[in-house]
Amino acid sequence: MVTIGLEELKTGIGRACLDLVGDISAAEARILACDCKIIPVTLNAQGAPLDVGRTQRLATPAQRLALAIRDGGCAFPGCDAPPQRCTAHHIVFWAHHGETQIDNLVLLCGRHHRLIHSSDWEVRIATDGYPEFIPPAFIDPARTPRRNTLHTSRT
């Protein structure tokens, strides 16, 4: 169980508490929240539960298959990781009320999953239904969207 404040979960700044481990960074808690089955519980100031959140956070086997077909593996530009080495990443983070639906999911290997959580790279689903990545301005001042063409012939 991870205990973290809502603001810390949203921003990734601050601390959280992981049961049986102790303090971890809020950024680490966000990565755990993305990779683990979680059910958020909202507490009042005295610690009493106010609300129990959504439970379907992980992609279903059918959704994973659809992502493997669409993305072909890690969707990050230039990555050749196959679908078996990837996890389904929520484009609009689960903690920000992102839904577990194909148009809000993208396959990412561990390295690129951490990069998306810890940098200014952005990911979105383009109008043609395929993922594209927008680099930070210091990499590309024009922030031209990029795609992974290693798995498919899409550009």
ZITATA-V323963 format. One record per residue. N is the residue number from 1. RES is the residue in one small letter. NEAR is the number of other ideal C-beta (glycine too) atoms within 12 Angstrom. Layout:
((N RES NEAR) (N RES NEAR))
This chain:
((1 m 18) (2 v 33) (3 t 26) (4 i 35) (5 g 22) (6 l 23) (7 e 14) (8 e 25) (9 l 33) (10 k 23) (11 t 21) (12 g 30) (13 i 18) (14 g 22) (15 r 22) (16 a 31) (17 c 21) (18 l 21) (19 d 14) (20 l 8) (21 v 15) (22 g 13) (23 d 17) (24 i 24) (25 s 25) (26 a 30) (27 a 24) (28 e 29) (29 a 36) (30 r 34) (31 i 32) (32 l 31) (33 a 37) (34 c 38) (35 d 25) (36 c 19) (37 k 18) (38 i 29) (39 i 19) (40 p 30) (41 v 20) (42 t 19) (43 l 17) (44 n 10) (45 a 8) (46 q 7) (47 g 10) (48 a 10) (49 p 13) (50 l 14) (51 d 13) (52 v 12) (53 g 20) (54 r 20) (55 t 13) (56 q 17) (57 r 31) (58 l 23) (59 a 32) (60 t 16) (61 p 11) (62 a 15) (63 q 28) (64 r 24) (65 l 17) (66 a 22) (67 l 38) (68 a 29) (69 i 18) (70 r 30) (71 d 44) (72 g 29) (73 g 30) (74 c 37) (75 a 44) (76 f 38) (77 p 29) (78 g 20) (79 c 32) (80 d 20) (81 a 26) (82 p 16) (83 p 28) (84 q 15) (85 r 18) (86 c 34) (87 t 35) (88 a 37) (89 h 42) (90 h 38) (91 i 34) (92 v 22) (93 f 28) (94 w 36) (95 a 32) (96 h 19) (97 h 17) (98 g 25) (99 e 19) (100 t 29) (101 q 22) (102 i 27) (103 d 23) (104 n 25) (105 l 39) (106 v 48) (107 l 41) (108 l 38) (109 c 29) (110 g 21) (111 r 20) (112 h 32) (113 h 34) (114 r 23) (115 l 26) (116 i 36) (117 h 34) (118 s 20) (119 s 22) (120 d 17) (121 w 32) (122 e 25) (123 v 38) (124 r 25) (125 i 28) (126 a 21) (127 t 10) (128 d 15) (129 g 18) (130 y 30) (131 p 44) (132 e 29) (133 f 36) (134 i 26) (135 p 25) (136 p 19) (137 a 14) (138 f 10) (139 i 18) (140 d 17) (141 p 10) (142 a 11) (143 r 18) (144 t 15) (145 p 23) (146 r 29) (147 r 32) (148 n 33) (149 t 21) (150 l 21) (151 h 29) (152 t 18) (153 s 10) (154 r 20) (155 t 14))
